[in-house]
């Protein structure tokens, strides 16, 4: 599973063949094909598996988040980390490949929806957001689309220096202040 | 140029070979290779060309935007259209492919930066935003990262029905109200 996601991150969807993954993972092709007959099944299983592990880890780390002032900013930092790390990049490879591949798309759409719901739930919980109040649900969704956008913006520019990371931190610190007002309004 | 972007949108980066594009455009391989010796050069030229055309078109359409109340919402609709249409999808194919291809990346990074600057300029102009005032530049950048995130969110789900489009409209209408407050503050 880890070797598959590593391949996606390093080589992209087109470079992630079952042969390359089997070699990297040190497993026989027979054993691999027994569990995952196709590249699509292998990659989907790997992304779903590592996604679940990453959420579990995020929930554990969430226990260490500060209470009171600074909590919203800390939650946004955590969300930004989830959207700039290797797993986000692996998922983006999969979403983009699925756009032009009907069979892959049929499998990826429910996975994307599940990841979206789980991220939303985690965010609401960590922010202590009361979605029954007007505007709160929209504020949470905008936050998630913003960090997704920032993740895509960092795709190429993160590697070219710390400038994009500074821009992201600045925008999120500013967003945290406004979000606090919107959650309390 | 148009045939190249059509291929990217329909077939993705991996399906966009010079042979496929030449056949679709009805040009000889010789003529094509004379102008664009590699797939990278062809695709970059096409995306840059259509990007410039799309900006020119957006500036023209901007003349028809309403003044006064409703203008911000209309500008956001226009930005959302720029980030959900075929050109955005073609660009995303290119950004994602460039992530794992060093030669392509070297060419794509400046193009992405230019597109980013141009989009920022257009947005500031259309919103009449005064970036010398505190918080205004951050609000404009958040707007652009938000629409970029919404564009990625719509990548797979836009085709599965109007639900994602309704979500996008709702979030942007809500954001337009907050953005107005922040631009005037």
Interface residues (C-beta under 8 A of the other chain):
Chain A: X10 X11 X12 X13 X14 X15 X89 X92 X93 X95 X96 X97 X98 X99 X100 X101 X105 X108 X109 X112 X113 X116 X135 X138 X139 X141 X142 X144 X145 X146 X147 X148 X149 X150 X151 X152 X153 X155 X156 X157 X160 X167 X170 X171 X174 X175 X178 X182
Chain B: X10 X11 X12 X13 X14 X15 X89 X92 X93 X95 X96 X97 X98 X99 X100 X101 X105 X108 X109 X112 X113 X116 X135 X138 X139 X141 X142 X144 X145 X146 X147 X148 X149 X150 X151 X152 X153 X155 X156 X157 X160 X167 X170 X171 X174 X175 X178 X182
